[in-house]
Amino acid sequence: MKILIIDDNKVRYEKLIYEFSLTNEYKYMEINSCETSDKGRLLCKNNKFDLLILDVCLPKKIGYKADQEEGFKFLEDLHNNKKYFLPTKIIGITANINYIDEYREKFMKFTYIVYPAQINSKIWINNIINNTIKIVNSDIKNESIIKDKIVISIHGIRTFGLWQHKLDKLFKENSATINHHIFQYNFFDILSFIFPITRYLKAKKLIDKIKYIIDTNNNKKIYIISHSFGTYIIMKLLEKNIFPNKIELLILSGSVLSPNYNIIEKISSNVNKIINDCGINDKVLIANRIFVLGLNDAGRRGFYGPNNEKFINRYFKGGHSLYFKNNNCNKSFMEENWLPYILKDKNLKVIDERNSDNIFLDFINPLINILSISFKLSIIFLLYYFT
């Protein structure tokens, strides 16, 4: 358990650390400490802490005057700035008992607790230690549960993959046997995405990391969920490697691959079942098909070939991010359409929300094809002409 103590009273926080050291659970704790909010920001930028013990009245830097507003500003930064890892639980402490109610009221905006922490009292120390021991014991219990399913998720470009954290929350609410590995990367610049060589080089590092997770968990059931450019990364991984045990299920959503891609032939040796979820109104994939070399819109039109017990295309009304929204009953797409196949190993079921008499599609698809060919031929001509 990773603990961070931010307190400008060295005697007080050393006393707390000493009391922690007397507990049986101390061997499970990794305790960091600092005395200023700026140092705390740096530590939270580079570490995910399970518990933060925060002095409400803090100096910004060494030599600065302690200020209660600095403590609240620090908390606001943790909440609002994505460059910081927000600690799982935060406890406030203060020696100024005259303002304890005011501090507590402000802290409750962040759903935290504040203890009066006078130097000559052990009540606050005992409260903090008891809370911490409960967390440690809960973590130990969770670790003892055998997690026999591995889920790997990977997002698309131009996003930090917030949907993956929502998915992670769903797993934790519904199962104790799933270990979810979230693969993310920084914003992917458009130029690197457009050209095949730069696209692959950017993806290569992530491919190697995902391969490592699969290689080191070959005794467990593995499920992969990918969106947009993530579908390209996963395909490159599965094309170029043979794994001793098959992936149990691969879910593609908003895929940037071509409908002509022979998905069964290419990766069937590595995967038991494949779901390709499509958004029939996905304008992002239309642009992708027209302007991006080597990619297409299988996440809109589906892969060519029959649906069977091993592979299905599913078609839903909506755009490129329909998979991360809630339906009219406030139930998320992921909970309704992905979780049953992972939690219960449900058999594949076809879903098709397309309108069979949509004449518009009979015209738009050939038009997109003409635009795509024309644009790409123009690029080739310009490259040839200027080189």
ABEGO torsion letter per residue (X at the ends): XBBBBBBABAAAAAAAAAAAAABAAAAABBBBBBABAAAAAAAAAABBBABBBBBABBBABBGBBBBAAAAAAAAAAAAABAABBBBABBBBBBABAAAAAAAAAAAAAAGBBBBBBBAABAAAAAAAAAAAAAAAAAAAAAAABBBABBBBBBBBBGBAGAAAAAAAAAAAAABAABBBBBBBBBBBBAAAAABAAAAAAAAAAAAAAAAAAAAAAAABBBBBBBBEAAAAAAAAAAAABBBABBBABBBBBGBABBAABBAAAAAAAABABBBBBBBAABAAAAAAAAABBGBBAAAAAEBBEBBBAABBBBBBBEBAAAAABBBAAGBBAAAAAAAAAAAAGBBBBBBBABBAABAAAAAAAAAAAAAAAAAAAAAAAAAAAAX
